[in-house]
Amino acid sequence: MLALEEYRKKSFKTFSILGIHLEMGFEGMDFTELDQYMENHKIRLVHVATKVYETLKKEAKEDGSLKCSLCSKFKKALVIREARKLGCTKVAFAHHAEDALETLLMNAIHGGKLSTFLPKMHMSQSDMTFIRPFVYVHEDEIRNEVKRLGIPFVPSTCPMDGHTQRQESKRLVLEIYDRFPSAKKNLINALHNDERMQFWVHENKSENLKQKG
């Protein structure tokens, strides 16, 4: 929010920024310091009570673990609902470069497809536009700025934190960075380098078109 607020001050466009925090129901998360920080910077932060955690526990897997994909769907739907109530026309998510790569790996390994989220997308059903302004920013860069600016950080108390498929993908991405330093730049470039994109399905389509011709 602070980054977007600074961008707003320098932008030729007229818009306002507000933050929406969904209170998931996890215990021990204190936002007092962050609320004061946002107030000092004149940024509005709205807290919304939800029953997401209660619902997730009811829908838990046989081993008791929570369904992260279900949680993600709940959060997106609730953010859209609250944003519409507050008169917002765009929702900004803080997904960074590693989030995009982790999603790509998870979809490939666990879903058999090569895809990740888009930097910008319009949800026609809710008539809401999603933007992800940090997709070219790396996680370590964000951490360094948070520390440099003294922005209060509220750790997640979700019982699944650190024990998810995304966490496994995060370790894999960091291992790739460690072994191949150039990968940090090249993997992100590969996500939008459509001129060098080549998959089997493209070859099959080309052959089908030749046969029909």
N, C-alpha and C positions, 0 to 999 in steps of 0.2 A: 504493500500500500504506500509506503514511504517513497519508493522508487517511482510509482505512478503519479504520486502527488508532485514530486519534483519535475517529472515530465510535463504534467499539466501546467505548472507555472511557466514553463518555457515554450509551451505549445501555442500555435496560432488558433487552435481549435478551442471552442468553449465547451467544457464539460466539467463534471464534479466527480469526486472519488468518495466512496464509502466502503467500509469493510463489513463483511458478514461472517460471523463466527457461529458455527453450529455446535451447540453444547450436546455432545453425543451421549453423555451419561456416564463417562469414565470418571472415576474418583481421583481426587488429589491434583486437579489442574487449576492453578490459581492465576487468573489474568489481571490481578490488581495492578501489578507493575506495568504490564503492557497497556492497560487502559489509561494509566496516567501518562505514559509515553505518547500515546496517540493523541490524548487531549492536549498535551504540550505542543504537539505539532499540528493541532487543529484539524485532525483527521477523525471523522466519525466512524466508530466501530460498534456495530449492532450485534448483540448476543441473542441467539435464538435457541430456546429450549426444545429438545427433541427427545424421542423415545427410541432412537436408533439402537443403542446398546441393548436395551431391553428386548427389542425385536430380534436382534442378531443372536442373542442367547437362546431364544426360542427356536430359531432356525439353525442352530449350530450343527456341525457334522457329528457323526457317531462318536468320534474321539474327543468331542468337546470343543474343538477349534472353531473359530468364527469364519464365516464366509466373506472374505475380503471383497470379492466381486460384487456381492449383494450390498455390502456397505458402501462401495463406490457408487452404485446406482442410486441408493437412498440419498447420499450426500448431494449428488448432482441434481436430483429432482427437487430436493429441499432448498438448495441454493437458488434454483430457477424460480421456485415459488416465492421465496422471500424477496428476491430481486425484483420480480414483477410487482409485488406489493409495495415496494419502496420506489417504484417508478423507474427502475434501471432498464436500459436498453442493451447493455453489454455486461457479460460476466467475465472477469479475468481470473484465470487459474495460474498458480505460480509454478507450474511444471517446468523443470529445467532440462538441459541437454541430456543428462544421465537418465532422467525419467523417460525420455523418448527412447533411448537405447534399451533400457530395462524392459519397457513395454514391447519393443521389437523382439527381444530375446524370449520373453515369456510367451508371446504369441507364436513364435517359431517352434519353441521347445514343447510347449504344452497344448498349443492349438493347431499346429501344422499350417500356419499361414504367416506370411511376411507383411506385417502392417504395424503401424503405430498411430498415435493420435495426431491430429492436424493442428498447426499453429493457429488456424482460424477456421471456424465452422459455424454454420447457421442451423439452429434447431427449428425446423419449420413448424413442428407440432406446437411448440411453446412460443414461437416467434422470438427467440432469444439468440443472440450471437455470442459465441465463446471465443475468447482470444487468450493466447498463451504467450505473453510478451517476453518470457525468460527462456524460450526454447534454445537460444544460441548461447546462453550463459551456463557455465559449468557450476556444479554444486560447491566445489571448493572456493570458487570466486564469491559466491553468495555468502558462504560461511565467513570468509575473511571480511566482507563488508559489514555483516551483522556485528562481528566482533569490533571492527574499527569504529563503527558508529554507536556502539553501545546499545543496540536494540535488544530489549528484553526477549528472551527465548523461553517458550513454555513447552517442556518435553511432553510427548504423548504418553499417556498411561494406559493406552490400549493393550490388553493382554497379548495381542498378536504382534505387537511392535518388535521387530527384529527376528521374527519367526515365520516369515512369509516367502512366497515364491519371488516376490519383488526383491526381498533382501538377498536371496540367493543370486538373482540376476545382477544385483548391485555388486556383490563380491566378484562375480565373473567379469563385469565391466572394468572394475578397478584392477583386477589381475591382468587383463588385456592391456590397460594403460601402462601398468608397471613393466610388462615384458616388451611392449611395443609403444614407446612414447608418441610416435607419429599418429597412432590410432586415435588419440584424443581429438584431433582435428579431422582426420579422414573419415571416421565413422559418422560424424555429424554431417559432413559434406555428402556422404553416400545417401543420406536420407532424402536429399533433394536433387541429386545428380541424375536426372531422368535420361540424359543423353547417353549415359553409360550403363543404363539399366537393361539387364538381359535375363529373362527367365524362360524356362521351357514352355510355359503356356503361350508366350509370345511367338515362339517358333511354330507351335501347333496351329495357332491362329493364322499365321502367314501361309502355312501349307494348305490349310483349308480354303483360304481365299484363292490361292493359285489353282486348286482343283476345281473350285466353282467357276473360276474365270475360263 
